[in-house]
Amino acid sequence: MKEYRNDDLTVLWDAEKCVHSAICAKGLPEVFKPKDRPWVQMDNASKDKIIKVIKKCPSGALGFYIGEKKESIMSENETTNVEVKKNGPLLVSGNLTVRDPEGKEEQKTRMTAFCRCGASANKPYCDGAHNEIKFEG
C-alpha cells in the first residue's frame, strides 16, 4: 500500500487491487500520471476533485484519508448501480455483500469491478485480463 499526502488528504493506492481501468488517469490526468514518479501528484488539483475521482475507482485500489480519520467512500443510503463496460467488466457501485461458494462474505461500499470475460485470476473480480484476451462483449 502506497500513500501520497498533501495537507490533510492522504491518497492510498494498493497496486495488487488495481485493474488498470485508467478511470483515475482519464478523470484527473493532471494528478494521476501512471508514467511519472510519483504517479500521484497531489498538488495539481483540489482535494474535492481528487476525492471525486477516487470514488470512481472500480477495484478499490485507490482510497483516501482526511486528517487521521479514514473517510467513508459511499454513504449507507447510496443507490446500487450496475454499468456494463464495453469489452470490459461489470461496474457495480453502491453497498453490497459478495458471498463466495463457501459462504464467506465480503462487504463492498464503493465501485466494484466484476469479471465478465471469465479470464480473471481473481474471480469474481476483474483483474484486467479482458484486455489481454481481447474480450469483446
GROMACS elastic network, one bead per residue, 0.5 to 0.9 nm:
[ bonds ]
;  ai    aj funct       b0    kb
    1    12     6  0.66172   500
    1    13     6  0.55707   500
    1    15     6  0.69898   500
    1    16     6  0.86227   500
    1    61     6  0.89595   500
    2    11     6  0.81874   500
    2    12     6  0.57041   500
    2    13     6  0.51364   500
    2    14     6  0.64763   500
    2    15     6  0.80826   500
    3    10     6  0.64192   500
    3    11     6  0.56248   500
    3    13     6  0.64637   500
    3    64     6  0.88389   500
    4     9     6  0.83299   500
    4    10     6  0.55543   500
    4    11     6  0.50546   500
    4    12     6  0.65477   500
    4    13     6  0.83191   500
    4    38     6  0.85671   500
    4    40     6  0.68370   500
    4    41     6  0.80562   500
    4    42     6  0.72525   500
    5     8     6  0.73750   500
    5     9     6  0.58545   500
    5    11     6  0.63538   500
    5    12     6  0.89117   500
    5    42     6  0.70149   500
    6     9     6  0.54325   500
    6    10     6  0.64941   500
    6    11     6  0.86000   500
    6    42     6  0.59995   500
    6    43     6  0.70170   500
    6    47     6  0.86327   500
    7    10     6  0.81574   500
    7    67     6  0.83406   500
    8    47     6  0.89011   500
    8    65     6  0.79887   500
    8    66     6  0.54306   500
    8    68     6  0.81522   500
    9    42     6  0.87988   500
    9    47     6  0.68323   500
    9    51     6  0.89825   500
    9    64     6  0.69919   500
    9    65     6  0.58173   500
    9    67     6  0.62500   500
   10    63     6  0.83996   500
   10    64     6  0.53948   500
   10    65     6  0.50010   500
   10    66     6  0.63110   500
   10    67     6  0.75895   500
   10    68     6  0.89326   500
   11    40     6  0.82803   500
   11    42     6  0.84239   500
   11    50     6  0.86065   500
   11    51     6  0.85653   500
   11    54     6  0.84109   500
   11    62     6  0.70213   500
   11    63     6  0.58566   500
   11    65     6  0.66053   500
   11    66     6  0.89054   500
   12    61     6  0.76954   500
   12    62     6  0.54988   500
   12    64     6  0.54649   500
   12    65     6  0.78595   500
   13    16     6  0.89590   500
   13    17     6  0.85524   500
   13    18     6  0.82259   500
   13    60     6  0.86377   500
   13    61     6  0.53739   500
   13    63     6  0.65244   500
   13    64     6  0.86278   500
   14    17     6  0.56507   500
   14    18     6  0.66874   500
   14    60     6  0.80814   500
   14    62     6  0.65981   500
   14    63     6  0.85389   500
   15    18     6  0.52010   500
   15    19     6  0.86640   500
   15    61     6  0.64821   500
   15    62     6  0.88055   500
   16    19     6  0.83758   500
   16    61     6  0.75073   500
   17    59     6  0.60367   500
   17    60     6  0.67001   500
   17    62     6  0.86656   500
   17   127     6  0.76719   500
   18    21     6  0.79108   500
   18    57     6  0.87733   500
   18    58     6  0.85347   500
   18    59     6  0.59337   500
   18    60     6  0.74214   500
   18    62     6  0.79946   500
   18   127     6  0.72928   500
   18   128     6  0.84456   500
   19    22     6  0.84021   500
   19    58     6  0.79613   500
   19    59     6  0.63290   500
   19    61     6  0.81105   500
   19   113     6  0.84609   500
   19   126     6  0.66806   500
   19   129     6  0.84673   500
   20    23     6  0.80425   500
   20    59     6  0.88364   500
   20   127     6  0.81480   500
   20   128     6  0.65618   500
   21    24     6  0.79188   500
   21    25     6  0.87987   500
   21    57     6  0.81532   500
   21    58     6  0.75890   500
   21    59     6  0.86114   500
   21   128     6  0.74388   500
   22    25     6  0.50606   500
   22    26     6  0.59397   500
   22    27     6  0.81289   500
   22    32     6  0.89815   500
   22    34     6  0.89090   500
   22    57     6  0.87529   500
   23    26     6  0.52429   500
   23    27     6  0.56752   500
   23    28     6  0.83607   500
   23    53     6  0.76252   500
   23    54     6  0.89043   500
   23    56     6  0.71353   500
   23    57     6  0.65798   500
   23    58     6  0.81299   500
   24    27     6  0.50324   500
   24    28     6  0.59284   500
   24    29     6  0.72588   500
   24    31     6  0.84660   500
   24    32     6  0.60347   500
   24    33     6  0.87929   500
   24    50     6  0.89253   500
   24    53     6  0.58611   500
   24    54     6  0.69005   500
   24    56     6  0.76790   500
   24    57     6  0.68582   500
   24    62     6  0.88836   500
   25    28     6  0.55093   500
   25    30     6  0.79754   500
   25    31     6  0.75537   500
   25    33     6  0.61424   500
   25    34     6  0.72939   500
   26    29     6  0.55660   500
   26    32     6  0.82203   500
   27    32     6  0.84396   500
   27    53     6  0.62068   500
   27    56     6  0.89920   500
   28    31     6  0.56794   500
   28    32     6  0.61279   500
   28    33     6  0.87456   500
   28    45     6  0.81777   500
   28    49     6  0.78568   500
   28    50     6  0.74392   500
   28    53     6  0.69395   500
   29    32     6  0.51802   500
   29    33     6  0.60599   500
   30    33     6  0.68583   500
   30    40     6  0.88707   500
   30    41     6  0.73987   500
   30    42     6  0.89599   500
   30    44     6  0.58594   500
   30    45     6  0.72732   500
   31    39     6  0.76985   500
   31    40     6  0.54957   500
   31    42     6  0.59466   500
   31    43     6  0.75854   500
   31    44     6  0.55680   500
   31    45     6  0.65811   500
   31    50     6  0.76918   500
   32    36     6  0.87916   500
   32    39     6  0.58754   500
   32    41     6  0.64990   500
   32    42     6  0.85119   500
   33    36     6  0.55476   500
   33    37     6  0.80458   500
   33    38     6  0.80754   500
   33    40     6  0.62350   500
   33    41     6  0.74738   500
   34    37     6  0.77995   500
   34    38     6  0.83999   500
   34    39     6  0.50400   500
   34    40     6  0.77974   500
   35    38     6  0.87510   500
   35    39     6  0.65952   500
   36    40     6  0.81964   500
   36    41     6  0.89364   500
   37    40     6  0.76824   500
   37    41     6  0.85990   500
   38    41     6  0.65738   500
   41    44     6  0.61151   500
   41    45     6  0.84423   500
   42    45     6  0.65584   500
   42    46     6  0.81582   500
   42    47     6  0.82631   500
   42    50     6  0.79777   500
   43    46     6  0.76525   500
   45    48     6  0.82691   500
   45    49     6  0.64006   500
   45    50     6  0.66523   500
   46    49     6  0.53276   500
   46    50     6  0.63683   500
   46    51     6  0.87205   500
   47    50     6  0.52140   500
   47    51     6  0.61721   500
   47    52     6  0.86081   500
   48    51     6  0.51909   500
   48    52     6  0.61116   500
   48    53     6  0.88154   500
   49    52     6  0.51128   500
   49    53     6  0.65018   500
   49    54     6  0.87702   500
   50    53     6  0.53884   500
   50    54     6  0.62688   500
   50    55     6  0.87988   500
   51    55     6  0.62026   500
   51    56     6  0.88956   500
   51    63     6  0.83930   500
   51    64     6  0.73438   500
   51    73     6  0.88596   500
   52    55     6  0.53831   500
   52    56     6  0.69674   500
   53    56     6  0.52928   500
   53    57     6  0.70014   500
   54    57     6  0.54096   500
   54    60     6  0.85539   500
   54    61     6  0.89284   500
   54    62     6  0.57755   500
   54    63     6  0.62083   500
   54    64     6  0.76120   500
   54    73     6  0.85779   500
   55    58     6  0.83579   500
   55    60     6  0.85283   500
   55    62     6  0.80359   500
   55    63     6  0.76613   500
   55    73     6  0.61890   500
   55    74     6  0.77958   500
   55   110     6  0.68263   500
   55   111     6  0.72964   500
   56    60     6  0.87632   500
   56    93     6  0.84500   500
   56   110     6  0.78044   500
   56   111     6  0.62641   500
   57    60     6  0.57464   500
   57    61     6  0.69293   500
   57    62     6  0.62555   500
   57    63     6  0.84292   500
   57   110     6  0.80222   500
   57   111     6  0.62411   500
   57   112     6  0.78878   500
   57   113     6  0.89168   500
   58    61     6  0.79085   500
   58    62     6  0.88865   500
   58    91     6  0.64026   500
   58    92     6  0.78931   500
   58    93     6  0.80702   500
   58   110     6  0.76930   500
   58   113     6  0.51025   500
   58   114     6  0.89123   500
   59    62     6  0.78060   500
   59   110     6  0.87072   500
   59   111     6  0.67921   500
   59   112     6  0.52853   500
   59   113     6  0.56340   500
   59   114     6  0.88234   500
   59   125     6  0.79928   500
   59   126     6  0.77138   500
   59   127     6  0.83816   500
   60    63     6  0.67765   500
   60   108     6  0.89977   500
   60   110     6  0.71795   500
   60   111     6  0.69872   500
   60   112     6  0.68392   500
   60   113     6  0.87913   500
   63    70     6  0.89118   500
   63    71     6  0.87531   500
   63    73     6  0.77733   500
   64    70     6  0.67799   500
   64    71     6  0.67627   500
   64    72     6  0.88583   500
   64    73     6  0.82713   500
   65    68     6  0.66716   500
   65    69     6  0.59339   500
   65    71     6  0.55269   500
   65    72     6  0.88603   500
   66    69     6  0.58724   500
   66    70     6  0.64003   500
   66    71     6  0.64676   500
   67    70     6  0.79321   500
   71    74     6  0.89410   500
   72    75     6  0.68600   500
   72   109     6  0.82630   500
   73   109     6  0.67804   500
   73   110     6  0.61302   500
   74    77     6  0.82416   500
   74    78     6  0.64533   500
   74    93     6  0.89754   500
   74    94     6  0.70109   500
   74    95     6  0.76797   500
   74   109     6  0.59191   500
   74   110     6  0.59061   500
   75    78     6  0.54177   500
   75    94     6  0.84643   500
   75    95     6  0.83098   500
   75   109     6  0.80559   500
   76    79     6  0.87735   500
   76    94     6  0.84187   500
   76    95     6  0.69005   500
   76   109     6  0.81371   500
   77    94     6  0.85343   500
   77    95     6  0.81696   500
   78    93     6  0.85061   500
   78    94     6  0.55769   500
   78    95     6  0.68017   500
   78   109     6  0.88804   500
   79    93     6  0.77819   500
   79    94     6  0.56533   500
   79    95     6  0.76271   500
   80    92     6  0.68977   500
   80    93     6  0.54065   500
   80    95     6  0.63814   500
   80    96     6  0.76940   500
   81    91     6  0.80115   500
   81    92     6  0.55781   500
   81    93     6  0.52265   500
   81    94     6  0.64932   500
   82    90     6  0.66312   500
   82    91     6  0.56307   500
   82    93     6  0.65504   500
   82    94     6  0.89674   500
   83    89     6  0.85045   500
   83    90     6  0.57435   500
   83    91     6  0.50362   500
   83    92     6  0.64156   500
   83    93     6  0.84463   500
   84    87     6  0.86851   500
   84    88     6  0.74468   500
   84    89     6  0.64793   500
   84    91     6  0.63589   500
   84    92     6  0.87779   500
   85    89     6  0.56107   500
   85    90     6  0.60833   500
   85    91     6  0.71288   500
   85   137     6  0.85791   500
   86    89     6  0.78317   500
   86   136     6  0.73975   500
   86   137     6  0.61672   500
   87   116     6  0.86247   500
   87   117     6  0.83014   500
   87   130     6  0.72037   500
   87   131     6  0.81705   500
   87   134     6  0.77974   500
   87   135     6  0.55108   500
   88    91     6  0.89880   500
   88   115     6  0.76542   500
   88   116     6  0.68028   500
   88   117     6  0.74087   500
   88   126     6  0.85079   500
   88   128     6  0.80464   500
   88   130     6  0.61532   500
   88   131     6  0.77852   500
   88   135     6  0.71730   500
   88   136     6  0.76854   500
   88   137     6  0.73870   500
   89   113     6  0.57950   500
   89   114     6  0.54154   500
   89   115     6  0.50165   500
   89   116     6  0.52500   500
   89   117     6  0.74933   500
   89   125     6  0.84775   500
   89   126     6  0.62805   500
   89   128     6  0.83931   500
   89   130     6  0.79746   500
   90   112     6  0.80768   500
   90   113     6  0.55964   500
   90   114     6  0.50384   500
   90   115     6  0.65827   500
   90   116     6  0.66003   500
   90   126     6  0.84322   500
   91   111     6  0.64397   500
   91   112     6  0.56788   500
   91   114     6  0.64152   500
   92    96     6  0.87761   500
   92   110     6  0.80493   500
   92   111     6  0.54271   500
   92   112     6  0.51701   500
   92   113     6  0.63535   500
   92   114     6  0.75846   500
   93    96     6  0.84186   500
   93   108     6  0.86832   500
   93   109     6  0.76046   500
   93   110     6  0.54401   500
   93   112     6  0.61873   500
   93   113     6  0.87402   500
   94   108     6  0.75310   500
   94   109     6  0.56963   500
   94   110     6  0.54422   500
   94   111     6  0.64415   500
   94   112     6  0.84737   500
   95   107     6  0.74448   500
   95   108     6  0.56575   500
   95   110     6  0.66203   500
   95   111     6  0.86763   500
   96   106     6  0.84743   500
   96   107     6  0.60184   500
   96   108     6  0.52712   500
   96   109     6  0.65915   500
   96   110     6  0.86967   500
   97   105     6  0.64041   500
   97   106     6  0.56872   500
   97   108     6  0.61035   500
   97   109     6  0.88055   500
   98   104     6  0.81908   500
   98   105     6  0.55386   500
   98   106     6  0.51746   500
   98   107     6  0.64101   500
   98   108     6  0.74058   500
   99   102     6  0.78825   500
   99   103     6  0.55890   500
   99   104     6  0.55207   500
   99   106     6  0.64877   500
   99   107     6  0.88920   500
  100   103     6  0.52798   500
  100   104     6  0.54501   500
  100   105     6  0.65613   500
  100   106     6  0.85080   500
  100   124     6  0.86628   500
  101   104     6  0.74959   500
  102   105     6  0.89828   500
  108   111     6  0.77764   500
  108   112     6  0.72019   500
  109   112     6  0.83729   500
  112   125     6  0.75936   500
  112   126     6  0.86099   500
  113   124     6  0.86236   500
  113   125     6  0.57276   500
  113   126     6  0.54252   500
  113   127     6  0.84241   500
  114   123     6  0.75859   500
  114   124     6  0.56552   500
  114   127     6  0.87303   500
  115   118     6  0.62511   500
  115   119     6  0.76907   500
  115   120     6  0.63575   500
  115   122     6  0.85462   500
  115   123     6  0.65539   500
  115   124     6  0.57911   500
  115   125     6  0.51861   500
  115   127     6  0.75883   500
  115   128     6  0.84698   500
  115   129     6  0.87348   500
  115   130     6  0.82016   500
  116   119     6  0.82900   500
  116   120     6  0.86773   500
  116   124     6  0.87159   500
  116   125     6  0.89376   500
  116   126     6  0.77368   500
  116   130     6  0.81519   500
  116   135     6  0.88650   500
  116   137     6  0.83434   500
  117   120     6  0.74294   500
  117   126     6  0.86691   500
  117   129     6  0.79685   500
  117   130     6  0.59128   500
  117   133     6  0.86164   500
  117   135     6  0.61983   500
  117   136     6  0.81945   500
  117   137     6  0.81089   500
  118   121     6  0.87252   500
  118   123     6  0.78902   500
  118   124     6  0.87113   500
  118   126     6  0.89345   500
  118   129     6  0.86276   500
  118   130     6  0.81988   500
  119   122     6  0.88288   500
  119   123     6  0.83278   500
  119   126     6  0.85558   500
  119   127     6  0.85803   500
  119   128     6  0.87748   500
  119   129     6  0.57628   500
  119   130     6  0.66709   500
  119   133     6  0.77398   500
  120   123     6  0.56018   500
  120   124     6  0.76697   500
  120   125     6  0.70701   500
  120   126     6  0.56960   500
  120   127     6  0.54452   500
  120   128     6  0.70886   500
  120   129     6  0.54521   500
  120   130     6  0.75682   500
  121   124     6  0.87410   500
  121   125     6  0.84175   500
  121   126     6  0.81319   500
  121   127     6  0.68145   500
  121   129     6  0.79108   500
  122   125     6  0.54979   500
  122   126     6  0.66049   500
  122   127     6  0.62420   500
  123   126     6  0.66604   500
  123   127     6  0.81790   500
  126   129     6  0.72796   500
  126   130     6  0.81753   500
  127   130     6  0.80483   500
  128   131     6  0.59003   500
  128   132     6  0.75019   500
  129   132     6  0.51433   500
  129   133     6  0.64253   500
  129   134     6  0.84247   500
  129   135     6  0.85026   500
  130   133     6  0.53269   500
  130   134     6  0.57768   500
  130   136     6  0.82403   500
  131   134     6  0.50356   500
  131   135     6  0.65305   500
  132   135     6  0.78864   500
